[in-house]
């Protein structure tokens, strides 16, 4: 059975690292990078510099979710227990 989590190698701050995300998050990340006219690795660096305590994969998921929430004007999803704003 194929795992829904896909590991990709990227260059982050000049070093090769691996990030594991579901296909849908990779697709969202690529879409955001293309829209911003930046490389995926540059976008991941921006996410990495802006994160506080999440691991990188979680920080990317939160970033992608926040980006698409902002595009749809949706502030909170059902079951969202966080009251903090995450900017994309």
PDB file with SEQRES, HELIX, SHEET and CRYST1 records, atoms N, CA, C and O in Angstrom:
SEQRES   1 A   88  UNK UNK UNK UNK UNK UNK UNK UNK UNK UNK UNK UNK UNK          
SEQRES   2 A   88  UNK UNK UNK UNK UNK UNK UNK UNK UNK UNK UNK UNK UNK          
SEQRES   3 A   88  UNK UNK UNK UNK UNK UNK UNK UNK UNK UNK UNK UNK UNK          
SEQRES   4 A   88  UNK UNK UNK UNK UNK UNK UNK UNK UNK UNK UNK UNK UNK          
SEQRES   5 A   88  UNK UNK UNK UNK UNK UNK UNK UNK UNK UNK UNK UNK UNK          
SEQRES   6 A   88  UNK UNK UNK UNK UNK UNK UNK UNK UNK UNK UNK UNK UNK          
SEQRES   7 A   88  UNK UNK UNK UNK UNK UNK UNK UNK UNK UNK                      
HELIX    1 AA1 UNK A   23  UNK A   36  1                                  14    
HELIX    2 AA2 UNK A   40  UNK A   50  1                                  11    
HELIX    3 AA3 UNK A   56  UNK A   72  1                                  17    
SHEET    1 AA1 2 UNK A   5  UNK A  12  0                                        
SHEET    2 AA1 2 UNK A  15  UNK A  22 -1                                        
CRYST1    1.000    1.000    1.000  90.00  90.00  90.00 P 1           1          
ATOM      1  N   UNK A   1       0.845  -1.180   0.000  1.00  0.00           N  
ATOM      2  CA  UNK A   1       0.000   0.000   0.000  1.00  0.00           C  
ATOM      3  C   UNK A   1       0.893   1.248   0.000  1.00  0.00           C  
ATOM      4  O   UNK A   1       1.842   1.350   0.778  1.00  0.00           O  
ATOM      5  N   UNK A   2       0.574   2.173  -0.870  1.00  0.00           N  
ATOM      6  CA  UNK A   2       1.353   3.397  -1.013  1.00  0.00           C  
ATOM      7  C   UNK A   2       1.034   4.369   0.125  1.00  0.00           C  
ATOM      8  O   UNK A   2      -0.130   4.615   0.441  1.00  0.00           O  
ATOM      9  N   UNK A   3       2.089   4.916   0.733  1.00  0.00           N  
ATOM     10  CA  UNK A   3       1.911   5.886   1.811  1.00  0.00           C  
ATOM     11  C   UNK A   3       1.456   7.217   1.244  1.00  0.00           C  
ATOM     12  O   UNK A   3       1.967   7.660   0.216  1.00  0.00           O  
ATOM     13  N   UNK A   4       0.486   7.870   1.911  1.00  0.00           N  
ATOM     14  CA  UNK A   4       0.043   9.180   1.435  1.00  0.00           C  
ATOM     15  C   UNK A   4       1.052  10.286   1.743  1.00  0.00           C  
ATOM     16  O   UNK A   4       0.921  11.405   1.247  1.00  0.00           O  
ATOM     17  N   UNK A   5       2.060   9.972   2.563  1.00  0.00           N  
ATOM     18  CA  UNK A   5       3.080  10.962   2.903  1.00  0.00           C  
ATOM     19  C   UNK A   5       4.281  10.742   1.989  1.00  0.00           C  
ATOM     20  O   UNK A   5       4.831   9.644   1.909  1.00  0.00           O  
ATOM     21  N   UNK A   6       4.674  11.813   1.302  1.00  0.00           N  
ATOM     22  CA  UNK A   6       5.763  11.752   0.345  1.00  0.00           C  
ATOM     23  C   UNK A   6       6.945  12.557   0.871  1.00  0.00           C  
ATOM     24  O   UNK A   6       6.784  13.698   1.305  1.00  0.00           O  
ATOM     25  N   UNK A   7       8.135  11.957   0.831  1.00  0.00           N  
ATOM     26  CA  UNK A   7       9.337  12.634   1.293  1.00  0.00           C  
ATOM     27  C   UNK A   7      10.068  13.227   0.082  1.00  0.00           C  
ATOM     28  O   UNK A   7      10.319  12.531  -0.901  1.00  0.00           O  
ATOM     29  N   UNK A   8      10.401  14.508   0.163  1.00  0.00           N  
ATOM     30  CA  UNK A   8      11.158  15.191  -0.874  1.00  0.00           C  
ATOM     31  C   UNK A   8      12.418  15.794  -0.263  1.00  0.00           C  
ATOM     32  O   UNK A   8      12.405  16.263   0.876  1.00  0.00           O  
ATOM     33  N   UNK A   9      13.482  15.777  -1.015  1.00  0.00           N  
ATOM     34  CA  UNK A   9      14.704  16.456  -0.593  1.00  0.00           C  
ATOM     35  C   UNK A   9      14.685  17.864  -1.153  1.00  0.00           C  
ATOM     36  O   UNK A   9      14.365  18.074  -2.323  1.00  0.00           O  
ATOM     37  N   UNK A  10      15.029  18.828  -0.312  1.00  0.00           N  
ATOM     38  CA  UNK A  10      15.122  20.219  -0.746  1.00  0.00           C  
ATOM     39  C   UNK A  10      16.368  20.836  -0.138  1.00  0.00           C  
ATOM     40  O   UNK A  10      16.931  20.318   0.826  1.00  0.00           O  
ATOM     41  N   UNK A  11      16.786  21.943  -0.714  1.00  0.00           N  
ATOM     42  CA  UNK A  11      17.901  22.712  -0.163  1.00  0.00           C  
ATOM     43  C   UNK A  11      17.300  23.780   0.732  1.00  0.00           C  
ATOM     44  O   UNK A  11      16.490  24.594   0.290  1.00  0.00           O  
ATOM     45  N   UNK A  12      17.703  23.769   1.997  1.00  0.00           N  
ATOM     46  CA  UNK A  12      17.201  24.712   2.981  1.00  0.00           C  
ATOM     47  C   UNK A  12      18.388  25.379   3.652  1.00  0.00           C  
ATOM     48  O   UNK A  12      19.177  24.726   4.335  1.00  0.00           O  
ATOM     49  N   UNK A  13      18.508  26.682   3.452  1.00  0.00           N  
ATOM     50  CA  UNK A  13      19.623  27.440   4.011  1.00  0.00           C  
ATOM     51  C   UNK A  13      20.970  26.848   3.602  1.00  0.00           C  
ATOM     52  O   UNK A  13      21.908  26.788   4.398  1.00  0.00           O  
ATOM     53  N   UNK A  14      21.044  26.412   2.345  1.00  0.00           N  
ATOM     54  CA  UNK A  14      22.287  25.883   1.806  1.00  0.00           C  
ATOM     55  C   UNK A  14      22.569  24.433   2.144  1.00  0.00           C  
ATOM     56  O   UNK A  14      23.620  23.909   1.777  1.00  0.00           O  
ATOM     57  N   UNK A  15      21.647  23.772   2.840  1.00  0.00           N  
ATOM     58  CA  UNK A  15      21.845  22.376   3.229  1.00  0.00           C  
ATOM     59  C   UNK A  15      20.704  21.520   2.706  1.00  0.00           C  
ATOM     60  O   UNK A  15      19.546  21.938   2.689  1.00  0.00           O  
ATOM     61  N   UNK A  16      21.058  20.305   2.279  1.00  0.00           N  
ATOM     62  CA  UNK A  16      20.044  19.386   1.795  1.00  0.00           C  
ATOM     63  C   UNK A  16      19.318  18.782   2.993  1.00  0.00           C  
ATOM     64  O   UNK A  16      19.949  18.333   3.950  1.00  0.00           O  
ATOM     65  N   UNK A  17      17.995  18.776   2.934  1.00  0.00           N  
ATOM     66  CA  UNK A  17      17.171  18.194   3.991  1.00  0.00           C  
ATOM     67  C   UNK A  17      15.967  17.514   3.366  1.00  0.00           C  
ATOM     68  O   UNK A  17      15.654  17.750   2.200  1.00  0.00           O  
ATOM     69  N   UNK A  18      15.300  16.682   4.125  1.00  0.00           N  
ATOM     70  CA  UNK A  18      14.100  15.995   3.648  1.00  0.00           C  
ATOM     71  C   UNK A  18      12.880  16.521   4.380  1.00  0.00           C  
ATOM     72  O   UNK A  18      12.922  16.804   5.577  1.00  0.00           O  
ATOM     73  N   UNK A  19      11.797  16.644   3.636  1.00  0.00           N  
ATOM     74  CA  UNK A  19      10.522  17.075   4.205  1.00  0.00           C  
ATOM     75  C   UNK A  19       9.468  16.071   3.763  1.00  0.00           C  
ATOM     76  O   UNK A  19       9.372  15.741   2.581  1.00  0.00           O  
ATOM     77  N   UNK A  20       8.679  15.590   4.714  1.00  0.00           N  
ATOM     78  CA  UNK A  20       7.617  14.630   4.426  1.00  0.00           C  
ATOM     79  C   UNK A  20       6.260  15.309   4.539  1.00  0.00           C  
ATOM     80  O   UNK A  20       5.901  15.839   5.590  1.00  0.00           O  
ATOM     81  N   UNK A  21       5.511  15.286   3.436  1.00  0.00           N  
ATOM     82  CA  UNK A  21       4.175  15.884   3.378  1.00  0.00           C  
ATOM     83  C   UNK A  21       3.278  15.029   2.500  1.00  0.00           C  
ATOM     84  O   UNK A  21       3.758  14.289   1.642  1.00  0.00           O  
ATOM     85  N   UNK A  22       1.989  15.132   2.716  1.00  0.00           N  
ATOM     86  CA  UNK A  22       1.027  14.493   1.838  1.00  0.00           C  
ATOM     87  C   UNK A  22       1.051  15.203   0.479  1.00  0.00           C  
ATOM     88  O   UNK A  22       1.394  16.380   0.378  1.00  0.00           O  
ATOM     89  N   UNK A  23       0.675  14.445  -0.563  1.00  0.00           N  
ATOM     90  CA  UNK A  23       0.655  15.003  -1.929  1.00  0.00           C  
ATOM     91  C   UNK A  23      -0.099  16.320  -2.015  1.00  0.00           C  
ATOM     92  O   UNK A  23       0.338  17.248  -2.696  1.00  0.00           O  
ATOM     93  N   UNK A  24      -1.241  16.403  -1.321  1.00  0.00           N  
ATOM     94  CA  UNK A  24      -2.059  17.607  -1.402  1.00  0.00           C  
ATOM     95  C   UNK A  24      -1.301  18.833  -0.867  1.00  0.00           C  
ATOM     96  O   UNK A  24      -1.453  19.934  -1.395  1.00  0.00           O  
ATOM     97  N   UNK A  25      -0.497  18.643   0.164  1.00  0.00           N  
ATOM     98  CA  UNK A  25       0.273  19.765   0.695  1.00  0.00           C  
ATOM     99  C   UNK A  25       1.428  20.121  -0.234  1.00  0.00           C  
ATOM    100  O   UNK A  25       1.757  21.299  -0.378  1.00  0.00           O  
ATOM    101  N   UNK A  26       2.058  19.115  -0.873  1.00  0.00           N  
ATOM    102  CA  UNK A  26       3.082  19.428  -1.871  1.00  0.00           C  
ATOM    103  C   UNK A  26       2.457  20.224  -3.018  1.00  0.00           C  
ATOM    104  O   UNK A  26       3.039  21.199  -3.493  1.00  0.00           O  
ATOM    105  N   UNK A  27       1.274  19.806  -3.459  1.00  0.00           N  
ATOM    106  CA  UNK A  27       0.591  20.523  -4.543  1.00  0.00           C  
ATOM    107  C   UNK A  27       0.287  21.961  -4.132  1.00  0.00           C  
ATOM    108  O   UNK A  27       0.520  22.894  -4.901  1.00  0.00           O  
ATOM    109  N   UNK A  28      -0.231  22.136  -2.924  1.00  0.00           N  
ATOM    110  CA  UNK A  28      -0.534  23.480  -2.431  1.00  0.00           C  
ATOM    111  C   UNK A  28       0.711  24.336  -2.318  1.00  0.00           C  
ATOM    112  O   UNK A  28       0.694  25.514  -2.675  1.00  0.00           O  
ATOM    113  N   UNK A  29       1.793  23.748  -1.820  1.00  0.00           N  
ATOM    114  CA  UNK A  29       3.056  24.470  -1.681  1.00  0.00           C  
ATOM    115  C   UNK A  29       3.577  24.909  -3.051  1.00  0.00           C  
ATOM    116  O   UNK A  29       4.028  26.042  -3.216  1.00  0.00           O  
ATOM    117  N   UNK A  30       3.512  24.014  -4.020  1.00  0.00           N  
ATOM    118  CA  UNK A  30       3.953  24.359  -5.385  1.00  0.00           C  
ATOM    119  C   UNK A  30       3.082  25.468  -5.979  1.00  0.00           C  
ATOM    120  O   UNK A  30       3.587  26.373  -6.643  1.00  0.00           O  
ATOM    121  N   UNK A  31       1.784  25.393  -5.738  1.00  0.00           N  
ATOM    122  CA  UNK A  31       0.868  26.425  -6.244  1.00  0.00           C  
ATOM    123  C   UNK A  31       1.185  27.793  -5.642  1.00  0.00           C  
ATOM    124  O   UNK A  31       1.214  28.797  -6.354  1.00  0.00           O  
ATOM    125  N   UNK A  32       1.421  27.830  -4.344  1.00  0.00           N  
ATOM    126  CA  UNK A  32       1.752  29.092  -3.677  1.00  0.00           C  
ATOM    127  C   UNK A  32       3.071  29.629  -4.200  1.00  0.00           C  
ATOM    128  O   UNK A  32       3.183  30.825  -4.467  1.00  0.00           O  
ATOM    129  N   UNK A  33       4.073  28.771  -4.352  1.00  0.00           N  
ATOM    130  CA  UNK A  33       5.382  29.192  -4.851  1.00  0.00           C  
ATOM    131  C   UNK A  33       5.261  29.752  -6.272  1.00  0.00           C  
ATOM    132  O   UNK A  33       5.853  30.783  -6.589  1.00  0.00           O  
ATOM    133  N   UNK A  34       4.497  29.072  -7.118  1.00  0.00           N  
ATOM    134  CA  UNK A  34       4.314  29.545  -8.491  1.00  0.00           C  
ATOM    135  C   UNK A  34       3.600  30.895  -8.505  1.00  0.00           C  
ATOM    136  O   UNK A  34       3.958  31.790  -9.271  1.00  0.00           O  
ATOM    137  N   UNK A  35       2.603  31.027  -7.662  1.00  0.00           N  
ATOM    138  CA  UNK A  35       1.842  32.281  -7.580  1.00  0.00           C  
ATOM    139  C   UNK A  35       2.732  33.442  -7.117  1.00  0.00           C  
ATOM    140  O   UNK A  35       2.591  34.572  -7.585  1.00  0.00           O  
ATOM    141  N   UNK A  36       3.658  33.140  -6.182  1.00  0.00           N  
ATOM    142  CA  UNK A  36       4.587  34.153  -5.673  1.00  0.00           C  
ATOM    143  C   UNK A  36       5.835  34.292  -6.540  1.00  0.00           C  
ATOM    144  O   UNK A  36       6.696  35.132  -6.277  1.00  0.00           O  
ATOM    145  N   UNK A  37       5.922  33.445  -7.594  1.00  0.00           N  
ATOM    146  CA  UNK A  37       7.053  33.451  -8.516  1.00  0.00           C  
ATOM    147  C   UNK A  37       8.383  33.215  -7.788  1.00  0.00           C  
ATOM    148  O   UNK A  37       9.378  33.895  -8.037  1.00  0.00           O  
ATOM    149  N   UNK A  38       8.368  32.229  -6.881  1.00  0.00           N  
ATOM    150  CA  UNK A  38       9.572  31.830  -6.153  1.00  0.00           C  
ATOM    151  C   UNK A  38       9.722  30.316  -6.237  1.00  0.00           C  
ATOM    152  O   UNK A  38       8.758  29.602  -6.512  1.00  0.00           O  
ATOM    153  N   UNK A  39      10.923  29.840  -6.000  1.00  0.00           N  
ATOM    154  CA  UNK A  39      11.166  28.403  -5.949  1.00  0.00           C  
ATOM    155  C   UNK A  39      10.547  27.831  -4.676  1.00  0.00           C  
ATOM    156  O   UNK A  39      10.429  28.527  -3.668  1.00  0.00           O  
ATOM    157  N   UNK A  40      10.157  26.565  -4.730  1.00  0.00           N  
ATOM    158  CA  UNK A  40       9.593  25.913  -3.551  1.00  0.00           C  
ATOM    159  C   UNK A  40      10.586  25.987  -2.397  1.00  0.00           C  
ATOM    160  O   UNK A  40      10.187  26.229  -1.258  1.00  0.00           O  
ATOM    161  N   UNK A  41      11.868  25.785  -2.672  1.00  0.00           N  
ATOM    162  CA  UNK A  41      12.872  25.832  -1.603  1.00  0.00           C  
ATOM    163  C   UNK A  41      12.936  27.220  -0.963  1.00  0.00           C  
ATOM    164  O   UNK A  41      13.129  27.326   0.248  1.00  0.00           O  
ATOM    165  N   UNK A  42      12.779  28.277  -1.748  1.00  0.00           N  
ATOM    166  CA  UNK A  42      12.777  29.641  -1.191  1.00  0.00           C  
ATOM    167  C   UNK A  42      11.549  29.854  -0.314  1.00  0.00           C  
ATOM    168  O   UNK A  42      11.636  30.500   0.730  1.00  0.00           O  
ATOM    169  N   UNK A  43      10.413  29.318  -0.730  1.00  0.00           N  
ATOM    170  CA  UNK A  43       9.201  29.435   0.072  1.00  0.00           C  
ATOM    171  C   UNK A  43       9.351  28.655   1.378  1.00  0.00           C  
ATOM    172  O   UNK A  43       8.940  29.130   2.437  1.00  0.00           O  
ATOM    173  N   UNK A  44       9.932  27.468   1.305  1.00  0.00           N  
ATOM    174  CA  UNK A  44      10.150  26.666   2.512  1.00  0.00           C  
ATOM    175  C   UNK A  44      11.116  27.388   3.455  1.00  0.00           C  
ATOM    176  O   UNK A  44      10.930  27.345   4.671  1.00  0.00           O  
ATOM    177  N   UNK A  45      12.133  28.043   2.921  1.00  0.00           N  
ATOM    178  CA  UNK A  45      13.041  28.837   3.765  1.00  0.00           C  
ATOM    179  C   UNK A  45      12.280  29.938   4.487  1.00  0.00           C  
ATOM    180  O   UNK A  45      12.511  30.180   5.672  1.00  0.00           O  
ATOM    181  N   UNK A  46      11.374  30.606   3.782  1.00  0.00           N  
ATOM    182  CA  UNK A  46      10.556  31.660   4.396  1.00  0.00           C  
ATOM    183  C   UNK A  46       9.690  31.092   5.517  1.00  0.00           C  
ATOM    184  O   UNK A  46       9.564  31.700   6.581  1.00  0.00           O  
ATOM    185  N   UNK A  47       9.100  29.932   5.277  1.00  0.00           N  
ATOM    186  CA  UNK A  47       8.284  29.273   6.296  1.00  0.00           C  
ATOM    187  C   UNK A  47       9.158  28.885   7.487  1.00  0.00           C  
ATOM    188  O   UNK A  47       8.775  29.073   8.642  1.00  0.00           O  
ATOM    189  N   UNK A  48      10.329  28.346   7.190  1.00  0.00           N  
ATOM    190  CA  UNK A  48      11.249  27.911   8.242  1.00  0.00           C  
ATOM    191  C   UNK A  48      11.661  29.076   9.141  1.00  0.00           C  
ATOM    192  O   UNK A  48      11.710  28.932  10.363  1.00  0.00           O  
ATOM    193  N   UNK A  49      11.951  30.214   8.546  1.00  0.00           N  
ATOM    194  CA  UNK A  49      12.368  31.386   9.328  1.00  0.00           C  
ATOM    195  C   UNK A  49      11.217  31.948  10.161  1.00  0.00           C  
ATOM    196  O   UNK A  49      11.454  32.575  11.193  1.00  0.00           O  
ATOM    197  N   UNK A  50       9.985  31.735   9.730  1.00  0.00           N  
ATOM    198  CA  UNK A  50       8.838  32.291  10.430  1.00  0.00           C  
ATOM    199  C   UNK A  50       8.216  31.371  11.467  1.00  0.00           C  
ATOM    200  O   UNK A  50       7.297  31.775  12.179  1.00  0.00           O  
ATOM    201  N   UNK A  51       8.704  30.143  11.560  1.00  0.00           N  
ATOM    202  CA  UNK A  51       8.067  29.201  12.491  1.00  0.00           C  
ATOM    203  C   UNK A  51       8.601  29.387  13.904  1.00  0.00           C  
ATOM    204  O   UNK A  51       9.715  29.865  14.118  1.00  0.00           O  
ATOM    205  N   UNK A  52       7.764  28.993  14.860  1.00  0.00           N  
ATOM    206  CA  UNK A  52       8.187  29.121  16.251  1.00  0.00           C  
ATOM    207  C   UNK A  52       8.541  27.754  16.837  1.00  0.00           C  
ATOM    208  O   UNK A  52       9.703  27.510  17.164  1.00  0.00           O  
ATOM    209  N   UNK A  53       7.574  26.872  16.974  1.00  0.00           N  
ATOM    210  CA  UNK A  53       7.881  25.617  17.643  1.00  0.00           C  
ATOM    211  C   UNK A  53       7.489  24.364  16.858  1.00  0.00           C  
ATOM    212  O   UNK A  53       7.855  23.256  17.247  1.00  0.00           O  
ATOM    213  N   UNK A  54       6.756  24.526  15.772  1.00  0.00           N  
ATOM    214  CA  UNK A  54       6.357  23.354  14.985  1.00  0.00           C  
ATOM    215  C   UNK A  54       7.574  22.747  14.307  1.00  0.00           C  
ATOM    216  O   UNK A  54       8.547  23.444  14.020  1.00  0.00           O  
ATOM    217  N   UNK A  55       7.516  21.443  14.051  1.00  0.00           N  
ATOM    218  CA  UNK A  55       8.554  20.896  13.183  1.00  0.00           C  
ATOM    219  C   UNK A  55       8.282  21.429  11.773  1.00  0.00           C  
ATOM    220  O   UNK A  55       7.194  21.939  11.507  1.00  0.00           O  
ATOM    221  N   UNK A  56       9.234  21.319  10.892  1.00  0.00           N  
ATOM    222  CA  UNK A  56       9.118  21.953   9.577  1.00  0.00           C  
ATOM    223  C   UNK A  56       7.928  21.436   8.784  1.00  0.00           C  
ATOM    224  O   UNK A  56       7.210  22.228   8.174  1.00  0.00           O  
ATOM    225  N   UNK A  57       7.702  20.130   8.778  1.00  0.00           N  
ATOM    226  CA  UNK A  57       6.559  19.591   8.039  1.00  0.00           C  
ATOM    227  C   UNK A  57       5.244  20.157   8.561  1.00  0.00           C  
ATOM    228  O   UNK A  57       4.365  20.516   7.777  1.00  0.00           O  
ATOM    229  N   UNK A  58       5.108  20.238   9.871  1.00  0.00           N  
ATOM    230  CA  UNK A  58       3.889  20.810  10.459  1.00  0.00           C  
ATOM    231  C   UNK A  58       3.760  22.282  10.124  1.00  0.00           C  
ATOM    232  O   UNK A  58       2.664  22.757   9.824  1.00  0.00           O  
ATOM    233  N   UNK A  59       4.871  23.014  10.170  1.00  0.00           N  
ATOM    234  CA  UNK A  59       4.847  24.439   9.850  1.00  0.00           C  
ATOM    235  C   UNK A  59       4.405  24.657   8.402  1.00  0.00           C  
ATOM    236  O   UNK A  59       3.675  25.605   8.114  1.00  0.00           O  
ATOM    237  N   UNK A  60       4.841  23.791   7.496  1.00  0.00           N  
ATOM    238  CA  UNK A  60       4.437  23.904   6.090  1.00  0.00           C  
ATOM    239  C   UNK A  60       2.943  23.629   5.959  1.00  0.00           C  
ATOM    240  O   UNK A  60       2.241  24.352   5.251  1.00  0.00           O  
ATOM    241  N   UNK A  61       2.455  22.600   6.626  1.00  0.00           N  
ATOM    242  CA  UNK A  61       1.018  22.293   6.568  1.00  0.00           C  
ATOM    243  C   UNK A  61       0.187  23.474   7.072  1.00  0.00           C  
ATOM    244  O   UNK A  61      -0.801  23.856   6.444  1.00  0.00           O  
ATOM    245  N   UNK A  62       0.589  24.045   8.201  1.00  0.00           N  
ATOM    246  CA  UNK A  62      -0.131  25.191   8.767  1.00  0.00           C  
ATOM    247  C   UNK A  62      -0.079  26.371   7.807  1.00  0.00           C  
ATOM    248  O   UNK A  62      -1.087  27.053   7.622  1.00  0.00           O  
ATOM    249  N   UNK A  63       1.075  26.627   7.191  1.00  0.00           N  
ATOM    250  CA  UNK A  63       1.236  27.724   6.238  1.00  0.00           C  
ATOM    251  C   UNK A  63       0.305  27.546   5.041  1.00  0.00           C  
ATOM    252  O   UNK A  63      -0.400  28.474   4.647  1.00  0.00           O  
ATOM    253  N   UNK A  64       0.313  26.331   4.463  1.00  0.00           N  
ATOM    254  CA  UNK A  64      -0.530  26.059   3.289  1.00  0.00           C  
ATOM    255  C   UNK A  64      -2.009  26.200   3.657  1.00  0.00           C  
ATOM    256  O   UNK A  64      -2.781  26.801   2.910  1.00  0.00           O  
ATOM    257  N   UNK A  65      -2.397  25.655   4.791  1.00  0.00           N  
ATOM    258  CA  UNK A  65      -3.781  25.777   5.239  1.00  0.00           C  
ATOM    259  C   UNK A  65      -4.163  27.246   5.429  1.00  0.00           C  
ATOM    260  O   UNK A  65      -5.228  27.671   4.981  1.00  0.00           O  
ATOM    261  N   UNK A  66      -3.305  28.019   6.088  1.00  0.00           N  
ATOM    262  CA  UNK A  66      -3.583  29.436   6.330  1.00  0.00           C  
ATOM    263  C   UNK A  66      -3.688  30.206   5.013  1.00  0.00           C  
ATOM    264  O   UNK A  66      -4.536  31.087   4.872  1.00  0.00           O  
ATOM    265  N   UNK A  67      -2.833  29.874   4.056  1.00  0.00           N  
ATOM    266  CA  UNK A  67      -2.865  30.543   2.754  1.00  0.00           C  
ATOM    267  C   UNK A  67      -4.220  30.348   2.072  1.00  0.00           C  
ATOM    268  O   UNK A  67      -4.836  31.310   1.613  1.00  0.00           O  
ATOM    269  N   UNK A  68      -4.675  29.100   2.012  1.00  0.00           N  
ATOM    270  CA  UNK A  68      -5.926  28.826   1.316  1.00  0.00           C  
ATOM    271  C   UNK A  68      -7.135  29.288   2.115  1.00  0.00           C  
ATOM    272  O   UNK A  68      -8.159  29.642   1.530  1.00  0.00           O  
ATOM    273  N   UNK A  69      -7.039  29.292   3.421  1.00  0.00           N  
ATOM    274  CA  UNK A  69      -8.098  29.885   4.242  1.00  0.00           C  
ATOM    275  C   UNK A  69      -8.233  31.367   3.917  1.00  0.00           C  
ATOM    276  O   UNK A  69      -9.339  31.868   3.713  1.00  0.00           O  
ATOM    277  N   UNK A  70      -7.114  32.058   3.871  1.00  0.00           N  
ATOM    278  CA  UNK A  70      -7.119  33.496   3.589  1.00  0.00           C  
ATOM    279  C   UNK A  70      -7.708  33.770   2.205  1.00  0.00           C  
ATOM    280  O   UNK A  70      -8.443  34.741   2.023  1.00  0.00           O  
ATOM    281  N   UNK A  71      -7.388  32.922   1.240  1.00  0.00           N  
ATOM    282  CA  UNK A  71      -7.924  33.114  -0.117  1.00  0.00           C  
ATOM    283  C   UNK A  71      -9.431  32.951  -0.160  1.00  0.00           C  
ATOM    284  O   UNK A  71     -10.098  33.600  -0.966  1.00  0.00           O  
ATOM    285  N   UNK A  72      -9.975  32.105   0.685  1.00  0.00           N  
ATOM    286  CA  UNK A  72     -11.418  31.890   0.677  1.00  0.00           C  
ATOM    287  C   UNK A  72     -12.138  32.776   1.687  1.00  0.00           C  
ATOM    288  O   UNK A  72     -13.368  32.782   1.748  1.00  0.00           O  
ATOM    289  N   UNK A  73     -11.371  33.524   2.478  1.00  0.00           N  
ATOM    290  CA  UNK A  73     -11.960  34.395   3.480  1.00  0.00           C  
ATOM    291  C   UNK A  73     -12.419  33.649   4.717  1.00  0.00           C  
ATOM    292  O   UNK A  73     -13.103  34.217   5.568  1.00  0.00           O  
ATOM    293  N   UNK A  74     -12.050  32.389   4.824  1.00  0.00           N  
ATOM    294  CA  UNK A  74     -12.458  31.569   5.960  1.00  0.00           C  
ATOM    295  C   UNK A  74     -11.461  31.763   7.095  1.00  0.00           C  
ATOM    296  O   UNK A  74     -10.265  31.533   6.916  1.00  0.00           O  
ATOM    297  N   UNK A  75     -11.942  32.180   8.251  1.00  0.00           N  
ATOM    298  CA  UNK A  75     -11.072  32.444   9.387  1.00  0.00           C  
ATOM    299  C   UNK A  75     -10.786  31.198  10.204  1.00  0.00           C  
ATOM    300  O   UNK A  75      -9.633  30.941  10.553  1.00  0.00           O  
ATOM    301  N   UNK A  76     -11.797  30.431  10.512  1.00  0.00           N  
ATOM    302  CA  UNK A  76     -11.635  29.245  11.345  1.00  0.00           C  
ATOM    303  C   UNK A  76     -12.346  28.067  10.719  1.00  0.00           C  
ATOM    304  O   UNK A  76     -13.419  28.209  10.134  1.00  0.00           O  
ATOM    305  N   UNK A  77     -11.745  26.917  10.846  1.00  0.00           N  
ATOM    306  CA  UNK A  77     -12.364  25.692  10.384  1.00  0.00           C  
ATOM    307  C   UNK A  77     -13.056  25.020  11.560  1.00  0.00           C  
ATOM    308  O   UNK A  77     -12.661  25.232  12.706  1.00  0.00           O  
ATOM    309  N   UNK A  78     -14.079  24.214  11.301  1.00  0.00           N  
ATOM    310  CA  UNK A  78     -14.715  23.475  12.397  1.00  0.00           C  
ATOM    311  C   UNK A  78     -13.670  22.647  13.144  1.00  0.00           C  
ATOM    312  O   UNK A  78     -12.844  21.973  12.528  1.00  0.00           O  
ATOM    313  N   UNK A  79     -13.716  22.703  14.453  1.00  0.00           N  
ATOM    314  CA  UNK A  79     -12.758  21.953  15.255  1.00  0.00           C  
ATOM    315  C   UNK A  79     -11.451  22.667  15.489  1.00  0.00           C  
ATOM    316  O   UNK A  79     -10.578  22.136  16.177  1.00  0.00           O  
ATOM    317  N   UNK A  80     -11.285  23.867  14.935  1.00  0.00           N  
ATOM    318  CA  UNK A  80     -10.056  24.634  15.127  1.00  0.00           C  
ATOM    319  C   UNK A  80     -10.058  25.207  16.533  1.00  0.00           C  
ATOM    320  O   UNK A  80     -10.917  26.020  16.876  1.00  0.00           O  
ATOM    321  N   UNK A  81      -9.102  24.787  17.344  1.00  0.00           N  
ATOM    322  CA  UNK A  81      -9.031  25.237  18.733  1.00  0.00           C  
ATOM    323  C   UNK A  81      -8.070  26.386  18.928  1.00  0.00           C  
ATOM    324  O   UNK A  81      -7.941  26.902  20.038  1.00  0.00           O  
ATOM    325  N   UNK A  82      -7.390  26.800  17.863  1.00  0.00           N  
ATOM    326  CA  UNK A  82      -6.427  27.882  18.025  1.00  0.00           C  
ATOM    327  C   UNK A  82      -7.106  29.226  17.773  1.00  0.00           C  
ATOM    328  O   UNK A  82      -7.916  29.367  16.857  1.00  0.00           O  
ATOM    329  N   UNK A  83      -6.774  30.169  18.570  1.00  0.00           N  
ATOM    330  CA  UNK A  83      -7.295  31.531  18.397  1.00  0.00           C  
ATOM    331  C   UNK A  83      -6.222  32.455  17.858  1.00  0.00           C  
ATOM    332  O   UNK A  83      -6.409  33.670  17.796  1.00  0.00           O  
ATOM    333  N   UNK A  84      -5.112  31.882  17.472  1.00  0.00           N  
ATOM    334  CA  UNK A  84      -4.022  32.708  16.980  1.00  0.00           C  
ATOM    335  C   UNK A  84      -4.120  32.849  15.473  1.00  0.00           C  
ATOM    336  O   UNK A  84      -4.629  31.962  14.788  1.00  0.00           O  
ATOM    337  N   UNK A  85      -3.637  33.954  14.969  1.00  0.00           N  
ATOM    338  CA  UNK A  85      -3.633  34.194  13.526  1.00  0.00           C  
ATOM    339  C   UNK A  85      -2.343  33.703  12.939  1.00  0.00           C  
ATOM    340  O   UNK A  85      -1.270  33.975  13.478  1.00  0.00           O  
ATOM    341  N   UNK A  86      -2.427  32.977  11.833  1.00  0.00           N  
ATOM    342  CA  UNK A  86      -1.253  32.511  11.111  1.00  0.00           C  
ATOM    343  C   UNK A  86      -1.301  33.190   9.763  1.00  0.00           C  
ATOM    344  O   UNK A  86      -2.246  32.985   9.002  1.00  0.00           O  
ATOM    345  N   UNK A  87      -0.305  33.993   9.451  1.00  0.00           N  
ATOM    346  CA  UNK A  87      -0.332  34.730   8.190  1.00  0.00           C  
ATOM    347  C   UNK A  87       0.393  33.950   7.114  1.00  0.00           C  
ATOM    348  O   UNK A  87       1.397  33.287   7.373  1.00  0.00           O  
ATOM    349  N   UNK A  88      -0.126  34.039   5.913  1.00  0.00           N  
ATOM    350  CA  UNK A  88       0.490  33.369   4.771  1.00  0.00           C  
ATOM    351  C   UNK A  88       1.111  34.384   3.857  1.00  0.00           C  
ATOM    352  O   UNK A  88       1.685  34.021   2.830  1.00  0.00           O  
TER     353      UNK A  88                                                      
END                                                                             
